[in-house]
């Protein structure tokens, strides 16, 4: 009987520990209404587009002939460009939004996250904002949407800025744990209700070079926006529908003046692919940012925007 009692005690402890783990990781969806006050105060506004309430920031001089349109990467939000907007809004009109499937906007109504669908959405968004021509800036997945938009709508993109962008088959040396979970079919059902905050914190550390810059508020932002209703499922769909590398042949068709910024410590899309973009885009200019990683515009907006300023001033 004694071994049975010991086994029963061990099993009870295991069950209790599992229960505590589930309780600590329990994270059901949050309604957009509950998180909007913190993450979309004025001058954020809503634009009705394709049955979605698209959260938008439109700042700077409204009469600017060629505004800057800023797109971000997977699981981020328009906030990733805050530093650039602060530096540039005195002289330029800057338009940014929460893309479908992340941030506050919510999922695509048709559940289509293919590259062509995202490019079509960007074109319709430009129409809705009255933007006929723009300088298009994109980071990571948003950078891939940016360069594909430049190819599909060349008359609307006068200059292109690519920041640690996707497009070639991945050669990652390290993948954020949140992305790994979303790409594992066996774990997807658990992701819908369980999301330890430490998983998000670890993922943010993965795309930063300096751990001291990963603040509590920064992790809060990524975590709370990940919980927005529909965003976790949208992340899974995006990885399934847009694996990357399928539109490589289009890169050489980019004709706009192009600046390529790349964090030298990017472990998800390493610098070798930044050099490949520079080789394949005729006349492009590549700048390696030492000591920065996947989101240089967020980690060091002052240094990264200085390179952008020089590019924009070049006629």
C-alpha positions as CSV (number, residue, x, y, z in Angstrom):
1,X,0.0,0.0,0.0
2,X,2.8,2.4,0.7
3,X,4.0,2.6,-2.9
4,X,0.4,3.2,-4.0
5,X,0.1,6.0,-1.5
6,X,3.4,7.6,-2.7
7,X,2.2,7.3,-6.4
8,X,-1.1,8.9,-5.5
9,X,0.6,11.7,-3.7
10,X,2.9,12.3,-6.7
11,X,0.0,12.3,-9.1
12,X,-1.9,14.7,-6.9
13,X,1.0,17.1,-6.8
14,X,1.4,16.9,-10.6
15,X,-2.3,17.6,-11.1
16,X,-2.1,20.6,-8.7
17,X,0.9,22.0,-10.5
18,X,-0.8,21.6,-13.9
19,X,-3.8,23.4,-12.5
20,X,-1.7,26.2,-11.2
21,X,0.1,26.4,-14.6
22,X,-3.2,26.6,-16.5
23,X,-4.6,29.2,-14.1
24,X,-1.5,31.4,-14.5
25,X,-1.6,31.0,-18.3
26,X,-5.3,31.4,-18.7
27,X,-5.8,34.2,-21.2
28,X,-9.2,34.3,-23.0
29,X,-9.8,36.8,-25.8
30,X,-10.3,40.5,-24.8
31,X,-12.9,42.6,-26.6
32,X,-11.6,45.5,-28.6
33,X,-13.7,47.9,-26.5
34,X,-11.8,46.8,-23.3
35,X,-8.3,47.6,-24.6
36,X,-8.9,50.5,-27.0
37,X,-8.8,53.2,-24.3
38,X,-5.2,52.3,-23.4
39,X,-3.8,51.6,-26.9
40,X,-5.8,54.0,-29.1
41,X,-6.3,57.3,-27.4
42,X,-6.8,60.4,-29.6
43,X,-5.7,61.3,-32.3
44,X,-6.4,57.6,-33.2
45,X,-9.6,57.2,-35.2
46,X,-11.5,54.5,-37.0
47,X,-11.9,54.1,-40.7
48,X,-14.6,51.8,-42.0
49,X,-13.1,49.5,-44.6
50,X,-14.2,46.1,-45.9
51,X,-16.5,45.6,-42.9
52,X,-13.6,46.3,-40.5
53,X,-13.1,49.1,-38.0
54,X,-9.5,49.9,-39.0
55,X,-7.6,51.9,-36.3
56,X,-5.7,54.7,-37.9
57,X,-3.2,57.5,-37.0
58,X,-2.9,60.3,-39.5
59,X,-0.5,63.0,-38.2
60,X,1.6,65.9,-39.4
61,X,0.8,68.6,-42.0
62,X,-2.3,67.4,-43.8
63,X,-1.3,69.2,-47.1
64,X,1.9,67.2,-47.5
65,X,1.9,66.1,-51.2
66,X,3.6,62.8,-50.6
67,X,2.8,61.3,-47.2
68,X,4.7,58.5,-45.5
69,X,2.8,55.3,-45.0
70,X,4.2,53.0,-42.3
71,X,3.6,49.2,-42.1
72,X,4.8,46.9,-39.4
73,X,5.6,43.2,-38.8
74,X,3.7,40.2,-37.6
75,X,2.1,40.5,-34.1
76,X,3.2,44.2,-33.8
77,X,1.0,47.3,-34.2
78,X,1.3,50.9,-35.4
79,X,2.9,51.8,-32.1
80,X,6.2,50.3,-33.4
81,X,6.7,53.6,-35.4
82,X,6.0,56.0,-32.5
83,X,9.6,57.2,-32.4
84,X,9.8,57.9,-36.1
85,X,6.5,59.7,-36.0
86,X,7.7,61.9,-33.2
87,X,10.8,62.8,-35.2
88,X,9.1,63.4,-38.5
89,X,5.6,64.7,-38.0
90,X,6.7,68.3,-37.8
91,X,7.6,68.2,-41.5
92,X,5.7,65.2,-43.0
93,X,2.3,63.7,-43.1
94,X,2.5,60.2,-41.6
95,X,-0.2,57.6,-42.0
96,X,-0.2,54.3,-40.1
97,X,-2.8,51.7,-39.2
98,X,-3.3,48.5,-37.4
99,X,-3.3,45.9,-40.1
100,X,-6.0,43.2,-40.2
101,X,-5.2,40.3,-37.9
102,X,-3.1,42.3,-35.3
103,X,-3.4,45.4,-33.3
104,X,-6.9,46.7,-32.7
105,X,-8.4,46.3,-36.2
106,X,-9.2,42.6,-35.9
107,X,-9.2,39.7,-38.4
108,X,-9.9,39.8,-42.1
109,X,-13.7,39.1,-42.7
110,X,-12.9,36.6,-45.4
111,X,-10.0,35.0,-43.4
112,X,-7.7,35.5,-46.4
113,X,-4.1,36.5,-45.3
114,X,-2.4,35.8,-48.6
115,X,0.1,38.4,-49.9
116,X,-2.2,39.4,-52.8
117,X,-5.0,40.0,-50.4
118,X,-2.9,42.1,-48.1
119,X,-1.7,44.2,-51.1
120,X,-5.2,44.7,-52.2
121,X,-6.2,45.9,-48.7
122,X,-3.3,48.4,-48.6
123,X,-4.4,49.8,-52.0
124,X,-8.0,50.2,-50.7
125,X,-6.7,51.8,-47.5
126,X,-4.7,54.4,-49.5
127,X,-7.9,55.2,-51.4
128,X,-9.8,55.6,-48.2
129,X,-7.2,58.0,-46.8
130,X,-7.0,60.0,-50.0
131,X,-3.4,59.1,-50.6
132,X,-2.6,59.1,-54.3
133,X,1.2,58.7,-54.0
134,X,3.3,57.9,-51.0
135,X,6.7,56.9,-49.6
136,X,6.0,53.3,-48.4
137,X,7.9,52.1,-45.3
138,X,7.6,48.5,-44.0
139,X,9.2,46.3,-41.4
140,X,9.3,42.5,-41.4
141,X,6.0,41.1,-42.8
142,X,4.8,44.7,-43.3
143,X,7.9,45.2,-45.4
144,X,7.0,42.3,-47.6
145,X,3.6,43.8,-48.1
146,X,5.3,47.1,-48.8
147,X,7.5,45.8,-51.6
148,X,4.8,43.7,-53.1
149,X,2.6,46.8,-53.2
150,X,5.4,48.7,-54.9
151,X,5.4,46.1,-57.6
152,X,1.7,45.8,-57.9
153,X,1.0,49.6,-57.7
154,X,4.2,51.3,-59.0
155,X,2.4,54.5,-59.8
156,X,1.4,55.0,-56.2
157,X,4.8,54.3,-54.5
158,X,7.4,56.9,-55.2
159,X,10.0,55.7,-52.7
160,X,10.4,52.5,-50.7
161,X,12.0,51.8,-47.3
162,X,12.5,48.2,-46.2
163,X,13.4,47.5,-42.6
164,X,14.5,43.9,-41.9
165,X,11.9,42.7,-44.3
166,X,10.6,39.2,-45.3
167,X,10.4,37.8,-48.8
168,X,13.0,35.1,-49.2
169,X,12.8,31.6,-47.8
170,X,13.7,32.0,-44.1
171,X,17.2,31.2,-42.8
172,X,16.3,32.0,-39.1
173,X,18.9,31.2,-36.4
174,X,16.3,31.9,-33.7
175,X,12.5,32.1,-33.9
176,X,10.4,33.9,-31.2
177,X,8.6,31.3,-29.1
178,X,5.2,32.9,-29.8
179,X,5.8,32.2,-33.5
180,X,6.8,28.6,-32.8
181,X,3.6,28.0,-30.9
182,X,1.5,29.5,-33.7
183,X,3.2,27.3,-36.3
184,X,2.6,24.1,-34.3
185,X,-0.8,22.5,-35.3
186,X,-0.9,20.5,-32.0
187,X,-0.6,23.6,-29.9
188,X,-3.0,25.8,-31.8
189,X,-6.2,24.8,-29.8
190,X,-4.4,25.7,-26.5
191,X,-3.3,29.1,-27.9
192,X,-6.9,30.2,-28.1
193,X,-7.2,30.3,-24.3
194,X,-3.7,30.0,-22.9
195,X,-1.0,32.6,-23.4
196,X,1.6,33.0,-20.6
197,X,2.8,36.6,-20.5
198,X,6.4,35.3,-20.2
199,X,6.0,33.8,-23.7
200,X,5.3,37.2,-25.1
201,X,8.1,38.7,-23.1
202,X,10.5,36.1,-24.4
203,X,9.4,36.8,-28.0
204,X,10.0,40.5,-27.6
205,X,13.4,39.9,-26.2
206,X,14.1,37.8,-29.3
207,X,13.6,40.7,-31.6
208,X,15.5,43.2,-29.5
209,X,19.3,43.4,-29.2
210,X,19.4,45.4,-25.9
211,X,17.4,43.6,-23.1
212,X,17.3,46.8,-21.0
213,X,15.0,48.3,-23.6
214,X,12.3,45.6,-23.2
215,X,10.1,47.5,-20.7
216,X,7.0,46.4,-18.8
217,X,4.8,48.7,-20.9
218,X,6.3,47.4,-24.1
219,X,5.5,43.8,-23.1
220,X,2.1,44.9,-22.0
221,X,1.4,46.3,-25.4
222,X,2.4,43.2,-27.3
223,X,0.6,41.0,-24.8
224,X,-2.7,42.8,-24.6
225,X,-3.0,43.4,-28.4
226,X,-2.2,39.7,-29.0
227,X,-5.3,38.9,-26.9
228,X,-7.6,41.1,-29.0
229,X,-10.5,38.9,-30.2
230,X,-9.5,37.0,-33.4
231,X,-5.8,38.0,-33.4
232,X,-4.4,34.6,-32.2
233,X,-6.3,32.7,-34.9
234,X,-5.3,35.3,-37.5
235,X,-1.6,34.7,-36.6
236,X,-2.0,31.0,-37.2
237,X,-3.8,31.6,-40.5
238,X,-1.1,34.0,-41.6
239,X,1.7,31.5,-41.1
240,X,-0.3,28.8,-42.9
241,X,-1.3,31.0,-45.9
242,X,1.9,33.1,-46.3
243,X,4.9,30.8,-45.6
244,X,7.3,33.2,-47.3
245,X,9.4,32.9,-50.4
246,X,6.7,32.3,-52.9
247,X,7.0,35.7,-54.5
248,X,10.8,36.0,-54.7
249,X,10.7,36.5,-58.5
250,X,8.9,39.8,-58.0
251,X,11.7,41.4,-56.0
252,X,13.9,42.2,-59.0
253,X,10.9,44.1,-60.5
254,X,11.1,46.8,-57.9
255,X,12.0,50.1,-59.6
256,X,11.5,52.7,-56.9
257,X,14.4,54.3,-55.1
258,X,14.8,51.9,-52.2
259,X,16.5,52.2,-48.8
260,X,17.2,48.9,-47.0
261,X,17.8,49.2,-43.2
262,X,18.9,46.0,-41.4
263,X,19.7,45.3,-37.8
264,X,23.0,43.4,-37.7
265,X,21.7,41.3,-34.8
266,X,18.5,40.2,-36.5
267,X,18.3,36.4,-35.8
268,X,14.9,35.8,-37.5
269,X,15.9,37.2,-41.0
270,X,19.7,37.5,-40.9
271,X,21.8,40.1,-42.6
272,X,22.7,37.8,-45.5
273,X,19.1,38.3,-46.8
274,X,19.4,42.0,-46.4
275,X,22.4,41.9,-48.7
276,X,20.4,39.7,-51.1
277,X,17.6,42.3,-51.2
278,X,20.3,45.0,-52.0
279,X,21.7,42.8,-54.8
280,X,18.3,42.1,-56.4
281,X,16.8,45.6,-56.2
282,X,18.6,47.7,-58.8
283,X,20.1,50.9,-57.4
284,X,19.0,50.2,-53.8
285,X,21.0,51.4,-50.8
286,X,21.7,49.1,-47.8
287,X,22.5,50.3,-44.3
288,X,23.5,47.9,-41.6
289,X,22.6,49.0,-38.1
290,X,25.2,47.8,-35.7
291,X,23.9,46.7,-32.2
292,X,20.2,46.5,-33.3
293,X,18.0,43.6,-34.2
294,X,14.7,42.9,-35.8
295,X,12.8,46.1,-35.1
296,X,15.4,48.9,-35.3
297,X,12.7,51.5,-35.8
298,X,11.4,50.7,-32.3
299,X,14.6,49.8,-30.5
300,X,16.5,52.9,-31.6
301,X,14.2,55.3,-33.5
302,X,16.8,58.1,-33.4
303,X,19.5,56.3,-35.2
304,X,17.2,54.5,-37.7
305,X,15.2,57.6,-38.6
306,X,18.4,59.5,-39.2
307,X,19.2,57.1,-42.1
308,X,15.7,57.5,-43.4
309,X,16.1,61.3,-43.3
310,X,19.2,61.2,-45.4
311,X,17.5,58.9,-47.9
312,X,14.4,61.1,-48.1
313,X,16.6,64.2,-48.7
314,X,18.4,62.6,-51.6
315,X,16.6,63.8,-54.8
